[in-house]
Amino acid sequence: MNPTHIEHIGIAVTSLEESIPFFEQLLGTKCYNIEEVVDQKVKTAFFKIGQTKIELLEPTSPESTIASFIEKNNGKGGMHHIAFAVENIEGQLAEAEAAGIRLIDKAPRGGAEGLSIAFLHPKSTCGVLTELCEDKNK
């Protein structure tokens, strides 16, 4: 794989309302986008630090993967995933699968900010949930 940069770091939180002010103070910048991704049952908030974004993820349903992650972490959030920007996400997924990396998503799907996204299974990525992102609008 050939990522161009870290697209974002995903952090699970129990409440965007409570977390946004903390991260605004910590990072010295304002949240620039809040968006709900209905099919993933999550509400996101973004901060930009240089070329990299911080994505806060709040579950909108007890059935969301973020809600499960928080539950497994004793009701607390935390670092959820790292996302890499790539070109030709379909080709990158094929290359990863050919290299024996277990895919969560065999094909890209829609993500926040209009990105095409796909996840690699942490059992194949040294325990780190890894997301590939492509901005098809560029």
C-alpha positions in Angstrom: 0.0 0.0 0.0 1.1 3.5 -0.6 -0.7 6.0 1.7 -0.1 9.7 0.9 -0.6 10.8 4.5 -2.5 10.1 7.8 -6.1 11.3 6.9 -7.4 11.2 10.4 -7.2 9.6 13.8 -10.6 8.4 15.1 -11.5 8.8 18.8 -14.6 7.2 20.2 -16.5 9.5 22.7 -19.7 9.1 24.7 -20.8 12.7 24.0 -19.7 15.2 21.3 -21.3 18.0 23.3 -18.9 17.3 26.2 -15.9 16.3 24.1 -15.8 19.2 21.6 -14.9 21.9 24.1 -12.1 19.8 25.6 -10.6 19.1 22.2 -11.0 22.7 21.1 -9.0 23.8 24.1 -6.4 21.0 23.8 -5.8 21.5 20.1 -6.2 25.3 20.1 -8.5 25.1 17.1 -12.3 25.0 16.6 -14.3 22.0 15.4 -15.0 22.7 11.7 -17.5 20.0 10.8 -20.2 18.0 12.6 -21.9 15.3 10.6 -24.1 12.2 11.1 -23.3 9.1 9.1 -26.6 7.4 9.4 -25.6 4.0 7.9 -22.7 3.7 10.4 -24.9 4.9 13.3 -22.4 7.6 14.3 -22.1 11.3 14.6 -18.7 12.8 13.9 -16.9 16.0 14.7 -13.7 17.1 13.0 -10.6 19.1 13.9 -7.7 19.9 11.5 -4.1 19.8 12.7 -1.8 20.5 9.7 -2.8 17.9 7.0 -4.2 15.5 9.6 -7.7 15.5 11.1 -8.9 14.3 14.4 -12.4 12.7 14.2 -14.5 12.3 17.3 -17.1 9.6 17.0 -20.3 9.5 19.1 -22.7 6.5 18.7 -26.2 7.3 17.7 -27.5 3.8 18.4 -26.6 1.0 20.9 -26.1 -1.2 17.8 -23.3 0.9 16.4 -19.7 -0.4 16.4 -18.7 2.7 18.3 -21.2 1.9 21.1 -19.7 -1.6 21.3 -16.2 -0.2 21.4 -17.1 2.2 24.3 -18.9 -0.6 26.1 -15.8 -2.9 25.8 -13.7 0.0 27.3 -15.8 0.2 30.5 -18.1 2.9 29.2 -15.2 5.2 28.2 -14.1 6.2 24.8 -10.6 6.2 23.4 -8.5 5.8 20.3 -10.6 3.8 17.9 -8.7 3.8 14.5 -6.1 5.4 12.3 -7.0 6.3 8.7 -4.7 6.6 5.8 -5.4 8.6 2.6 -4.8 6.5 -0.5 -5.4 6.7 -4.2 -7.3 3.9 -6.0 -8.9 2.5 -2.8 -10.2 -0.5 -4.8 -6.7 -1.4 -5.9 -5.3 -0.9 -2.4 -7.9 -3.3 -1.0 -7.0 -5.9 -3.6 -3.3 -5.5 -2.8 -4.0 -5.8 1.0 -6.1 -8.9 0.5 -3.4 -10.5 -1.8 -0.9 -9.8 1.0 -3.1 -11.8 3.4 -4.6 -8.8 5.3 -8.1 -9.6 6.4 -10.6 -7.0 5.1 -13.6 -5.8 7.0 -14.8 -4.1 3.9 -14.2 -5.9 0.6 -15.4 -2.8 -1.3 -15.4 0.8 -0.3 -18.4 2.5 1.2 -19.4 6.1 1.9 -17.9 7.8 4.9 -18.0 11.2 6.6 -17.0 14.2 4.5 -17.9 12.4 1.3 -14.9 10.0 1.4 -14.8 6.5 0.1 -13.7 4.3 3.1 -12.8 0.7 3.9 -11.5 -0.9 7.0 -8.8 -3.5 7.5 -9.3 -6.0 10.4 -7.1 -5.3 13.5 -6.2 -9.0 13.7 -4.2 -8.5 10.5 -2.8 -5.1 11.3 -0.9 -5.5 14.6 -4.1 -4.9 16.7 -4.8 -1.4 15.1 -8.1 -0.9 13.3 -7.0 0.7 10.1 -9.1 2.7 7.7 -8.3 3.5 4.1 -9.8 6.7 2.7 -10.0 8.2 -0.8 -11.4 11.5 -1.8 -12.9 10.7 -5.2 -13.9 14.3 -5.6 -10.3 15.4 -6.0 
